[in-house]
Every structure is written in C-alpha cells, then in structure tokens.
Amino acid sequence: MKITFLSVNSSFSHTSMAYHLLKGYSDPDSNHEWEMIECSIKEQTELVLRRLYKTKPDWLLASCYIFNHTELFEILKRYVCINPDVTVILGGPEFLGNNEKLLRDNPWINLIIRGEGEIPLQKVIDGKRWGHIKGLVWLDETDKYRDNGTAELADMEKVIPHYNKLFDENRPFVQYETSRGCPNRCSFCTSSLDPILRYVPLNDVRQHLKHIQKAGIKEVRILDRTFNSKNSRAVELLKMFREEFPDLHFHCEIDPAFIQDSLFEEIAKAPKGQLHLETGLQTFSEETYDIVQRISPMNKTIDGLNRLCSMENIQIHADLIGGLPGSTYESQYEDLMTLIKMEPAEIQLENLKILPGLPMAELDEISYSPTPPYEILKTSEMSYEDLCKVSNWSKMIDRFYNYEPLKSIIISLRNYDFQSFDKLHDFIDSKDGFNSILNPKNRFKILLEFIEVDYSHLLIDLAMSWYLSGFSPENGLFPASPIRVDEEMELEFFCGDIPNSISRSYLLELSNQSFILQYGKGQMTSPLTKKVIWSLKSKLVSSS
C-alpha cells in the first residue's frame, strides 16, 4: 500500500514532526511504502497538486491546523477529483470538537483522528475494526455519524525511537519535544484536553541533541507546553544545554510562576544568547486566570517575569492575549503598559482564537468566527471595535517595540505618559497607517512627527537611534553636515561604539545641543560599521 503524507507548513523553513513519528510508530517494520510531500501555505495550489499526483497514494494523510486549514482543503478537494478512490485520513487540532457537519460538508474525508495520532493510526493500518479504536470519527456505510471520543495517549518510550528521523540538516532549525501535556488547564488551549504529563528520559534527550549537533543544526525550538512543568528536570536540561551543547541555541516556553530559585540560578549560568525563553502569561488579571482555569498564581507570575526580564544573558519573549473572558478595553491596555514597563526583549499581543471543541468554545458571552482562524469578534466586556483596536496595538508592538532601534523610545514614552501609546495609536490611525506597510524609515518618520510636539525631550534619543541604525547622516530625518574634527574640540562620549579609525565625521545640531557623529571604515549604512556619537561641549568647528 502506498501512503502519502501531505504537510502544509507555515513557511519553507518549517518541516513536519508528525510524518516521521506517525510513520515510525504505526509502521515500524516498513511494510508499506511511505512518502511525504511538503509545501508552504504560500505555494501555488496547482504546483502542490501536481507533486501530490505523482505519488499516486492509496491513502492520503495530513495534519490540519488553524494556519493551514484553508490551503490544505483546497489541495485535497482537487486531488480527490483526480483520484476518487483514495482514502483520506486527517488529524490535528482542528478536529477536537463535533465533526459531523464537517464530514457531511466534505464527504471526501474518509476518517478523522481526534487527539494524538500514533496509536489510532497504527491500529487502522493493522486492519483493526474502526468501531473499536478510540479517537476515530467517521461516517459509516449507512451515513451514520460515528464518534469514538479521543485517542489513547502514546507511551513516550515507544515514540522516542523515531525521533532521530526528525532532524533535517537542510533546515535552519529543528522542532523538538521533551515532554507532552501541561500542568495548566487553560480552557482556550488544546493542552487543556491533555491532562497527563509525559517526559522523554534525559539520556534520550542527550542522544537526540548529539544527533542535532552532528547534523549542523544550530537552533532547537522545544515544543513543550511548559518546559519547567517539573523544576528539577528543567534544571538538569538547562545544565545539559550549557555544559554539553554550548554551540546550540534553544527556544523554550516556561511559566514564570513555577520557576524555583534553583532554576533561576541555572538560567543565570547560561551563555549569553543561548536561551530564548517564551513566557505565555496571557494576562495580568487573576480574575481571568480563574475563569480560564489557569493554575499559575498571579503574584508568582509577576515576580518571576520581573526577575527574568532583569537577566541580561537571556532573551524574554512575553505573550498577551486580547479578548479573554473578564478582560475589558481598559484592562487590556493596563496589561500591555505593565508588560512594556518590564522591558522583555519581545512582546507578542494577539487576539484570542477559539478552536471548536475546546471548553471556551461553549461560553455564551464570547462570539468568534465560525471559520479559520476562529478569531474572537466580541465578548460581553469588549466590543468588536475594542478588539480591532487591540489588533492595532499588536501591529504597533511589532513595528515599534519589537524593532530594536525604536524599543527604547516606546519604553520612554510609556514611562513619561501612561496614555502615550493610546495617543500614538490614534495618531497612526489618523494617517491610515494601519492599512499600509511601514518600512523602518517610515516608522522613524511617524514617531518623529508624533513626539516633536508633546514629547520633544525624546528627539535626541530618536536621532541617535536613527544614526546608530545606519540611516544617512546627510539625507533624512536628522540632516548633519560633514566636518573636520579639531583636536581642541571638547568632546564627551554620548553613545555608540568607538571605531579603531575614523573615516567620516559629521556635525548635528538638535534641540540646542551639538553632537559629533563619527564612522569607522565601511559603508555607513552597514550594521558592521562602527559608529560613535560625541556631545560637543565647545563650538570650535572647522568646515571640511
């Protein structure tokens, strides 16, 4: 039998974990011919269809997610017209709820697997009767809807042997899981349906990382829902990363509330840049935590996150969700301002998406889109207009806060005027800025126009960021004039990185102050070219 797995990924740099794990677990003796077709959601449907056609599968498998639902179904609908005899089996988080309507609307789907796919698929391939396999959902020969609940959870010891096939040396990073399950029960998350924590033994993790290291892959994105669900284990893993794999970079998601002192101490020992830690706190509202059944104590969440953000050897990526139950427009803004004050390396703010089948989908006070990506449209506390504004805040965070040259400006604005971020939103909106793409230069331009009236004390900081980012000192927002520096000038270091030798110098006069801009060898716009800025205490300047 020929089995083709179609993997529709979010980008060309991603690859599928599901294929190798399902293939290895369900067909360990390779009794069948397997092939994977990978593509990106941005790839033309017709081109993917042609590649899929050449594999001529008897069975066609695929995992369906929010991000690939539309593109996947477009491909499959076309393919079953070409090969109506193919058996289509789908799995993934899109099918956690009642699937009867979906099956009747898409009769070309033969079988759905709800939950983890390893055990159900193995039994299907072995020819077991579908009626006795947990996790299967289908329309039987009498057109009756059959639902066998959720699949059995696989024993990680039996999944582990198939990990080594996951590591593609042609990819810039690898996705890897050291555990499944989550201690929290957030009702908006798929992990709320996975109550049992299961771990890959530490020595197996070590062997997998050696394989990754040997393949030349430098970045490991760990998919564990909560990396520190067991503090002692997290300490051992980070110690292993530091001592045995210092050349690898790791991305992990942790819960700040569960970090004990021993883990903080180990995090502090990590080589600078080795750890990128994502903290999915979602909100600062303890009331919302109670509503969504998150068990993390809010006081420990805040204390832990503050401590993480103060550590200079790691990068912290902090997540907020808009539109959670109990949240209001005002509380969403306060959450965002609180997080900006903590100064994590990155902030992600996204409005809530509700997968059918999750507990939160049953709440009457929430309205969400019936089609992917199931974004929230309104709640009992927040209007559609409120949520649109939160979505705009998300764009502002990406364009300004997460853009390193402008991060300090956003932080300074927030600390000077708590409402400045909201005012900046209205300013951008008045210029239709949310409906256009803002390149880095235009981001500086918008901020300049915004701050020069009510926040002019930030003009110098903005100008320094402009120059140190490599923008032109002669043409642009802050024009400077070429000068020859005289030894008698009284210069005081202001910011930047002093070059070994100076190739060009410029004079900037701004806000009644004078500055000398100096560039090392190389193109001024290059990030590799060293740039230094001096405060000029005297005005003895000779024109070049």
N, C-alpha and C positions, 0 to 999 in steps of 0.2 A: 504494500500500500504506500502511496506517495502522500506525504503530509507537508504542506507548505504553511509556514508561519509568516503572516504579514505584520510587520512592525512599522507603524506610522509614528515617527518620533517628532518631538517639538522642534528639533534643529538637526543639522547634519552632524554636529559634534556628539549628539547623544546616540546611544545604542540600547538595545533591549536586553534586560536581565531575564525577562520571562522565558524567552525562547530556549536558552541553554538549560535552565532549571527544569522547565517542563519536559523538554526532550530527554534529559538525563534521568529524571525521576520516573517518568511514565514509560520510557522505552530503554531501560538500562542495557539491554543486550543488543540494541540497534537492529531489531527485527524488521523495522520499516525504514523507508527512505525519507529523510527529512531535508528540508531546505528553508532558508529564511530570506525573505525579500524585505529590505529596509528602505525607507524613504522618509522624507521630511514633509510636514504639513504644507510646506511651501512648494513642493514639487508638483508639476503638472499631472493631473489625474490620468490623462491618456498615456503618458510615458510610464507611469507606475503600472497601469493596466497591461501594457504590452510586456513588461517584465514578468508580471504575475502570470500572464497567459502561457509564457514559455515553460513554466514549471509544471503545468498540467497536473494539478493536485487532485487526489481523490477526496482528501479532507483539507479544509482551509481554516486555519486558526488565527485569531487576532485578539489583542487586548484593547479595550475601549476605555478612554479617559475623557475628561472634560475637554482637554486641549485638542484631541484628535477625532472626536466623535463625528463631526460633520464630514471631514475629509475621508475617514475610514468608510463610512457608509456610502459615500459617493463612489468609491472604488468598488466596494463589494456589490452594490446594486448593479453595476455594469458587468462585473465578472460573472455573476450567476445567470445573466442573459446569454453569455457566451458558453458557459458550461453549467447548464441547469441541473446536472447530476451530482455536482459537488456537494459535499456535506460541510456546512458552515457551522463552526463552533466558536462562540465568543465568550470572553470573560473580562474581568476588570471592574473597577469601582462604579462604572455606570449602571450596573445591574444589581444593586443592593436591594432595591425595592421590589414591588409587584411588577412583573414583566409581561403580564398578559396582553395589555394594549400594544406594547412594543412588538411582541411576537405576531399579533394579528395584523399590525400595520406593515410588518416586514416578514412575510411568510417564507422568505428565502433563508431565514435563520433557522437552522435545524435544532440547535441546542445552545443553551446559556449555562455557564458555570458561575454560581454565586459564591464568592469567597475565594480562598486560596485554591489554586488550580491543580497542584501536584497530585493529590490523592484521587479526586474525581476523574481527571483525565487518564490516569493510569488504569483505573477500573473500566473506563469506557473503551480504551484501546485493547484491554484484555478481554473485551466482549461480555462484561458483566451486564445484567439487565438494568436498564436505566432506572426503573422503579425502585431499585434497592441501593442507589448511590446518592448519598447526601450531597446537596449543593446543585443538583441538576434541575433545570427549568426548561420546559418544552411544551409544545402542542402535540398530543399523541395522534395516532392514526384516525381517531374519531373526532379530531379537532377539539379535544378536551384539554384545558389548561392544567398542566401538571407541575407541581412545585414541591421539591424535596428539601426546602429550607436552605441552610448554609452549610458549606463544605466542612469536612473534618480538617483540623489544623495539622499540618505536616510536622513530623519529628525532625528538628533541625539536624540531628545526627545523620539522617538519611538524605537531607538536601545538600549538606556540605560537600560530598564528593564531586558535585557537579559545578562547584564554584570556579575552578581554575579555567574553565572554558569561557568565562565572562570577560576576561581581560584582553581587550583588543589593543595591541601595541600601536595601531594606526590612529587611535583616538587620543585627544589631549587630556582626558580624564577618565576615571572609571567610577561607576556607581557600585557601592558595596554595602551589604548589611551585616552587622554583627549581632543583631537581635531583631525579633518581631514582637509586636504588641506594645502597649503603652500603659503606664500607671494611671494616667488621666483618663477621664471618660467624657471628654468634650462632645456634646451632642451634635456639633456641626462637622465632626471629623470622622473619617472612615475607621480610625482606630478605636472609636467607641464601641465597635462591634467585634473587636479582637481583645478579649479580656485576659488572655493568658500570655505572660511574658516568657519568651523562649530565646536562648542565647547560643551563639556559636562558641564553642570552647576556645579559650585564649590561645592555645597552641595551634589550633586550626587557623585562627586569625593571623598568627605569626607566619605560618606557611603561605597563606594567601598573599600577605603583604610582600613576602620574599618573591613570589611569582610576579606580582605587580612591579616590584622594583627591578627585577631582571628584565621585564618587558620594556623598561624605559619609560613607563608612565609616571608622571611626577605629581599628579593631583588625584586624591582619593575623596570622593564625596560619599560620606557614610549616610545611609538612608534610615538608620534607626530613628524611630519616632521620638524617643527621649534617650539620648546617649548615656546620660547619667541616671537612668532608672535604678541602677544599683551602684551606689557611690564607690564601693571598694573595687568593683570591676572597672569603672571608668578611670580610677586612679592607675590601675595596672595597665590599662590600654594606653593611656597618655604617657606613662613611663616607657612602655614598649616603643611608642612612636618616637619619643625623644632619644632614647638610647640606641635603638636598632635601626630606625628609619629616619634619620635627621634630614635626608635629602627629599623626603616626600612631604607634600602639603596636604592637610586634612581639613575637610569641612564637616562639622558635626552640629546637630541640633540638641541643645541642652535646655533644661528647665532651671532657671536661677534659684528657684525656691528649694530645690533638692541638693544644692551644692554644699557639701560639708567642708570644714577647714582643710582636711587632708586633700581634697580635690582642688581647692583654691591654691594650695601650696604646690601641687603638681602642675597646674596651669601656669603658675608664675615661673616655673623652671623651663617651660617650652622655649625653643629657639624662636627668636623674633620672626614672625611671618609664617611659622609652621601651622598655626591653628587659626581657622576662621570659624568662629562659633556663632551659630544662629540661635536666637532666643525668641521663641514664639510665645511671648507673654499675652498678645492679642488685645489686652485692655488693662487699665489700672483700676477697674471697678470691681470691688469684692462682691457687690450685688450681682453683677453679670457673671462672675465666676460661679456663684451659687446656682444661678439659673441654668447655665450650660453644663453644670456638674463637673467643673474642673476642681480638682482637689488641692491644688497648689495654694498655700497660704499667701495672701497678698503682701503682708508685711515682709515675709521672707523673699518673695519675688522681687520687690523693690530694692531691698537691701542687697540681694545677690546681684541684681543687674547693675546697681551703682558700683559695686565692687569690681565687677567685670569690666565696666566701661573705664575704670581708672587704671587698668592694667595696660601698659604700653607695649607689651610683647605680643599681644593678640589683637585680632580684628573682631569686633562685635557687630553682628547683623541683627537688628531688632525688628520684630513684626508687630503690626497693629492690624486689627480687622474692623472695618466700618459696618455699622448696622446690626451689631449683636443685640440680642434681647436685653432690655434695660438701658441701652445706650441712647443718649439724646444728642442733638447737634452740639450743645454746649459741652457735654462730657467728652465727645469725640475730639473737640478742639483742645480741651484741657489735657486729654491723654497725649495728643501729639506734641503740645508745648512741653509737657513733663518729660517726654522722651527726648526732644531736642535739647533740653537742658542737661540731660545725662551725657550727651555727645557720643553716641555709638558711632562706629565707622560708617555704617549704612542703616537706613531706615526703609522699611517696606510697609506701605499702607495700602491695603486692598479691601474693597467692599466684599462682604460675605457672599459666598456661593454655597448653595444648598443642594447636595446630591439627593435625588429621590431615594427613599429607603433609610435615610438617617433619621434619628429621633427628632431633630429640629424641624424636619420637613412636616411634622404633624402639628406644629404650633399655629394656631389660628391667627395670631397677631402679626404674622410675617407673610408678606406676599413676594413671590420670586418668579423669575421667568420659567415657563414650562419647558423651554428648550435650552440646550447647552449654550453658554456656560452656567446656566441656572443662577444668574446674578440676582441679588436681592433688589426689589423695586420699591418697597416701602415697609415700614413697621408701625406698630401702634404709637411709637415715640418719634419716628423720623419719617418725614415726607419724601417723596421722590426728589423734590428739589434739594432737600438736605443731603441726600445720598449722592446726587450729582455734584454737589459742592465738595463732599468728601473725596469723590473721584478726582476732582480737580486738584485737591490738596495732594493726592498721590502723585499727580504729574509734577507738581511744584517740588515735591520731595526728590523725585528722580532727577529733575532738571537743575535744581539748585543745591539742595543739601547733599545729595549723593554725587554731585560733581565737585571734586575735591577743591578746586580753586575758589569756589564760592561758599563752601560749607561754613567757614568762619564768619562770613557776612550774615548768613541766616541765623547763626547762633547769636551773634551780636545784636541783631535786630530783635530777636526773641527776648533777650535779657534786658534790653533797653525799653521795649514796649511790648507787653504781652499780646496786644492785639495787632501787632505789625504784620504777622503772617496773614491774617484775615484781610488786612488792608492791601497787602501785596496781591492777594487773590483777586480782589475787586479791581485793582489797577490793571492786572494782566487781562482780566475778563473784559474790561472796557476797551482794550486794544485787540480783542478777539484772539488773544494769544494761546488759548487752549485748543483752538482749532487749527493751529499751524505748528510746524516743526521748528523748534528753536535750536539753532546751532549754537555752539559755545560763545561765539562772538555776540550773537543777539541776546543771549542770556545776560552777558555783561551789560549790554545796552539797556535792557529793560530794568535791571537793578540800578543802573546809574540814573535813569530817568525817575525811578521811584524814590531813591534816597536823597537826591540832591536838594529837595525842598525841606522835608521834615527830619531827615536823618543825615544831614550833611557832614556830621562828625565822622561818618564812615567812608567818606570819599577817598581819603588817603589809603585806607585799608583796601578798598576796591581797586584803586590804581596799582598798588603793589601786587595784588593778585593778578592783575592784567599783565604786568610786565614779567613776573616770575612764571606765568603760564606760557610765555613765548610769543605774545602778541606784539605787533610792531610798536616801537617807541616813537616813530616819526609819523605814522599814519594810523589813525584810530581814535579811540575814545579819549585818550590822555596824551596828546602830542608833546614830544620832548625834542629839544634841539641838540645837535652834535656840539660837543665842547672839547677843549683840551684841558685836562686837569693840571692845575698848578700845584707845586709842592707846598706852597704857602696856604693853600685852602685848608680850612679846619673841617675835617670830615669825621663823622661819628657813625659807626655801623648801625644800620637800621634793620635790614633783613636780607635773606638770601644766602648764597654760597660763594665764598670768595674764590675767584679763579686764580690759577698759578700765574697767568699772564693776561693782560688786558688788551683786547683788540679794538674795542669801541667804547666811547663814553658819551653820555647824554645828560642834559640838564632838564629837570622837571620842576616847574613852579606851580604849586597847587595849594589852595587854602592858606595862603600867606606863608607857605613854607617852601624851601628849596631842597631838592634832592639830586644826587648824582647817581645815574644808572650806569653800571659797567658790565661788559660782556666779555667772556673768555673766547677762545678760538672756537670756530664752528658757526653754523647758522644760528642766528638769534632766535629763530622760531623753534629750534630743536630742543627737546627736553633734556638732552645730554649736554647742552652748552650751559656752563655755569654762569649764573647771573648774581650780582650783588648790588644792593641799594644802600647808599650812604645819605645821612642827613647832613646838609651843608650849613655849617654854622657861620661861615663868612661868605661874602659875595665877590671874592676876587676870582673872576671867571674870565678866561681868555677865549675868544671865539676861535674855532679851528678854521 
